[in-house]
Amino acid sequence: MNPENRTLDPVLTTIAQEYSNSKYIGDRLFPVVNVSKQNGKIPIFGKSAFLVRDTIRGKGALSNRIPASEFNLEEYSTIEQDVEMSIDYLEEEIINDYFKFESRAVKELCDILNLGKEMKAAEIARNVGSYAAGMSRILTAEEAFDGLSSNPFEIIGNGKEAIRSKIGVYPNTLVISNRAYKALINNDAVKDKIKYTGHMIVNTAILVELFEINDIFIGRSIYSEDSNNFIDIWGADLILAMVDKSEKSNRNEYNPSFAYTFQKNDMPEVDTYSENGGKIKVIRNTDNYCLKITCNEAGYLIKNAAINL
């Protein structure tokens, strides 16, 4: 390919940047922060970043001086990801609305890239090694939500308290795998609690009330390596976390949060180039990012929450 044939497509790039698929929830744990460089340093926070400070000063008293922010800088390195699709010019001639066809192609490429990003998020978030000591729990078959002696309120409650004991505030986010969610909504302790809420069925809105967590997201995405057998990306696990909920325009790497996605500015981008003497048009979608835990004390992992599902 001649590099001169490569053309950045601003319209298709806008479609890619604005496109989202609700089945992917990795960015609920790893909100996006844009960075200008592919390599750099970002802060890794300690517990003091979440503390509420006393700012009241009495008449004649000294100002409320606090120590310098307690965070360490750690290197990050974003990695380019791309995927492309070729279209023969003969297809263009028989398609009624070629722009809609191109838009659909871009969204399909976005889904491929986003699936990879979702898998990376789940791989990190489901790894016990991503968390501080004491900030994970591996359930036994009896403790699992579909087990004989399961008490989700005690298990999730302990996770909330563990985070609060580390950073001084409760988590604001709970990610539940689809398998764990099905076990949870059929758990006897949960169904018994529902009786007193006036609701007939359990859903995420009810779980927000029951567990007193602002945002609950269900990880329902799956993947396959052979197009026949499908695997739950989020397994049978739950993740509690304190996550930066700022609007993207106000979000930056110096806001304390469990984790972030560090994405290069202006990504993703879509470009096109031609092959075979112009008879083949190639649409390529490129992203460039990395996912990092920025405060391992602000998250709590619960593994094996469903055994039989």
MOCOR-V26635 format. One record per run of one state. SS is the DSSP state (helix for helix, strand for strand, loop for the rest). FROM is the first residue (numbers start at 1). TO is the last residue. Records with the same first field share a line. If there is no record, write none. Layout:
SS->FROM-TO  FROM-TO
This chain:
loop->1-2  6-6  9-9  19-25  29-30  36-38  46-46  51-70  78-78  95-97  126-127  131-135  139-151  168-172  186-187  195-203  212-214  220-221  225-229  233-237  242-247  251-258  265-268  279-279  294-298  304-309
helix->3-5  10-18  26-28  47-50  89-94  98-125  128-130  152-167  178-185  188-194  204-211  248-250  276-278
strand->7-8  31-35  39-45  71-77  79-88  136-138  173-177  215-219  222-224  230-232  238-241  259-264  269-275  280-293  299-303
